[in-house]
Amino acid sequence: MADAEELHVTEDGSLTLKDEITGELYHNRAGAFTEALANFVQPLNLPGLEAEKRQLAFLDVCFGLGYNTFVLLNELAKLKLHAESIKIVAVEKFPKPLLYISSVLADDRFAKLKRSIEEEAPELLAGKYGQFSFSLSAGSGNLKVELELLQGDLREVVPQLLSSCSGCFDGILHDPFSPRRAPELWTIDLFDCYRKLLISSSGKVVTYSSASAVRSAFSLCGLSVRRTPAVGGKSGGTLAVLPSADGTISDGLPLHDDEITKLAGRAGVPYRDETFSKNSAQIVRERELEQRLKFPS
Ligand SMILES: C[S@@+](CC[C@H](N)C(=O)[O-])C[C@H]1O[C@@H](n2cnc3c(N)ncnc32)[C@H](O)[C@@H]1O
């Protein structure tokens, strides 16, 4: 049974947890719901999705309490899309946050979604990993939702997805603990997998971090880097987009001049983990060495 005293209520009434290992809250104090909407779902520009697409697919990395997935489904249900089905692959290493899914969905803002899940996929409310399908009434009729909730370390799961899901995701929501606490989850090598997993013309990765090491890693992988508006954090987050054939990008905001300058400097040296097996201390040490070599003071 979930441990109620570990739950914190954020300013918008939604819930968050404190991680026992890093000491970080899962969300900023402005609110888990607000953060999911403003930092992850709105930057994906769902109304701008190709109108004729029949199936949409998203990867929710570090599912936690599930706010990013649930807010994404809420917002998709408001749109008049031609899509008939939505596939969400979600990755979460630890079973504990899943035990709070029923508390998260008790929020009135999820009422419609909760009813569908209760009727068609009640095991999800019990906090289980697995494959779940349910329908969701949307602006355009009934949407079929397929949620695959995978247990595992994202450094193992993401490279494995390349064999089955290359070029299939419209969006990737990247939400681990901060780069300072978990640099192994913010490496150029992981982001290169993301680039391969994205749908070719319009796929995008969204994350709350604005760290130069993170932005430069996306850029070095061939993704165009944009800024997302600030919520909670002062500097906003990051949208990394596969450029369209004509090179135009309509989503997100351009980086400020000082942000671009930083990418080419010491702060822009990325975290690296070619084998997906290094520990965080080794990753940080090797980055510091690369910084000293490239930018001797
Ligand atoms: C910031 S929280 C994510 C919040 C979540 N997106 C939500 O909406 O509630 C980070 C999550 O990453 C999970 N996590 C930590 N290390 C991981 C790893 N190596 N692979 C996958 N998940 C991990 C934690 O258990 C935690 O649930």
The ligand as a Gaussian input file, in Angstrom:
#p B3LYP/6-31G(d) Opt

LIG

0 1
 C       10.956000      13.756000     -12.006000
 S       10.260000      12.184000     -11.700000
 C        9.149000      11.993000     -13.046000
 C        7.799000      12.590000     -12.822000
 C        6.778000      12.035000     -13.762000
 N        7.042000      12.301000     -15.142000
 C        5.380000      12.433000     -13.377000
 O        4.669000      13.031000     -14.208000
 O        4.992000      12.150000     -12.253000
 C       11.552000      11.091000     -12.203000
 C       11.155000       9.635000     -12.273000
 O       12.236000       8.906000     -12.837000
 C       12.270000       7.626000     -12.248000
 N       13.632000       7.093000     -12.525000
 C       14.768000       7.353000     -11.839000
 N       15.820000       6.746000     -12.432000
 C       15.333000       6.109000     -13.530000
 C       15.934000       5.318000     -14.542000
 N       17.247000       5.085000     -14.544000
 N       15.153000       4.802000     -15.514000
 C       13.809000       5.044000     -15.516000
 N       13.178000       5.785000     -14.555000
 C       13.923000       6.318000     -13.575000
 C       11.947000       7.888000     -10.812000
 O       11.478000       6.735000     -10.159000
 C       10.865000       8.965000     -10.942000
 O        9.602000       8.372000     -10.995000

